[in-house]
Each structure stands twice: as C-alpha cells, then as structure tokens.
Amino acid sequence: MRATTIKVEGDLLKELERTKPRALSLSAYVRAVLRQEVLRRKMAAAAERYVEFVRDSPAERAWLDDWDSADLATAPKRRRK
C-alpha cells in the first residue's frame, strides 16, 4: 500500500486538534474525515443517478406517485380467515 504524508499546520491543525475525539489520534481522525467525504461524494453521485433514472423511467415515477399517495397513518384492515 502506498502511503502519503500531508503537512497540516496553522489554523487548520488547531481546528482539527480541537474537533477530533480524544480517543482518536490526529492521523486516525483525518483518515476518518477523508473517508466520510469520499462516501458523501459517492452518495451524492448515486442520488444524481437515481434522479436521472426516475426522470427517464415512467414506471418508476408511477410507482413513486402511488407510494406518495399511500395512507401510511392508518393501520391496514385485517383479513378474516
């Protein structure tokens, strides 16, 4: 695995040290923040692809319209045996 060293200093370093959980080292915290940002970007891209899918798929739009109009507050009636 390739490793990279990144120099963090000044106000950014102070802010990272101030906000990191005590249980984590600064390196572990920065890795976690970077992972979270990568995941956030992937989820945003997936959301954009889904919006395009819904826009281009009449069947999916119809299903979502049915779901939006469903009464979720009232319990369904029980069938008699």
C-alpha positions as CSV (number, residue, x, y, z in Angstrom):
1,M,0.0,0.0,0.0
2,R,1.3,3.4,-0.9
3,A,1.5,5.9,2.0
4,T,1.3,9.7,1.7
5,T,2.4,12.3,4.2
6,I,0.4,15.6,4.2
7,K,1.6,18.6,6.2
8,V,-1.2,20.2,8.2
9,E,-0.3,23.4,10.1
10,G,-1.6,26.7,11.4
11,D,-5.3,27.3,11.9
12,L,-6.3,24.0,10.2
13,L,-4.2,22.0,12.5
14,K,-5.6,23.8,15.5
15,E,-9.2,23.2,14.3
16,L,-8.5,19.5,13.7
17,E,-7.0,19.1,17.1
18,R,-9.9,20.9,18.7
19,T,-12.6,18.9,17.0
20,K,-11.1,15.4,17.0
21,P,-12.4,12.9,19.6
22,R,-10.0,12.2,22.4
23,A,-9.9,8.5,21.6
24,L,-8.5,9.1,18.1
25,S,-5.1,10.1,17.1
26,L,-4.9,13.1,14.7
27,S,-3.9,10.8,11.8
28,A,-6.9,8.4,12.5
29,Y,-9.2,11.4,12.7
30,V,-8.0,12.9,9.4
31,R,-8.4,9.5,7.8
32,A,-12.0,9.2,9.1
33,V,-12.8,12.7,7.9
34,L,-11.4,11.9,4.4
35,R,-13.3,8.6,4.2
36,Q,-16.5,10.4,5.2
37,E,-16.0,13.0,2.5
38,V,-15.3,10.3,-0.1
39,L,-18.5,8.5,0.9
40,R,-20.5,11.7,0.9
41,R,-19.4,12.4,-2.7
42,K,-20.3,8.8,-3.8
43,M,-23.7,9.1,-2.2
44,A,-24.3,12.5,-3.9
45,A,-23.4,11.0,-7.2
46,A,-25.7,8.0,-6.6
47,A,-28.5,10.4,-5.7
48,E,-28.0,12.3,-9.0
49,R,-28.0,9.0,-11.0
50,Y,-31.3,8.0,-9.2
51,V,-32.9,11.3,-10.0
52,E,-32.0,10.8,-13.7
53,F,-33.3,7.2,-13.5
54,V,-36.7,8.4,-12.1
55,R,-36.9,11.2,-14.6
56,D,-36.3,8.8,-17.5
57,S,-38.4,5.9,-16.2
58,P,-42.2,6.4,-16.4
59,A,-42.8,3.1,-14.5
60,E,-40.6,4.2,-11.6
61,R,-42.3,7.6,-11.5
62,A,-45.7,6.0,-11.4
63,W,-44.7,3.6,-8.6
64,L,-43.3,6.6,-6.6
65,D,-46.5,8.5,-7.1
66,D,-48.5,5.5,-5.8
67,W,-46.2,5.4,-2.8
68,D,-46.5,9.1,-2.1
69,S,-50.3,8.9,-2.1
70,A,-50.4,5.8,0.2
71,D,-52.1,6.2,3.6
72,L,-49.3,5.3,6.0
73,A,-51.0,6.6,9.1
74,T,-54.0,4.2,9.1
75,A,-53.3,0.6,10.0
76,P,-54.3,-1.9,7.3
77,K,-57.5,-3.8,7.8
78,R,-57.1,-7.4,8.8
79,R,-58.4,-10.2,6.6
80,R,-60.8,-12.7,8.2
81,K,-59.8,-16.3,7.9
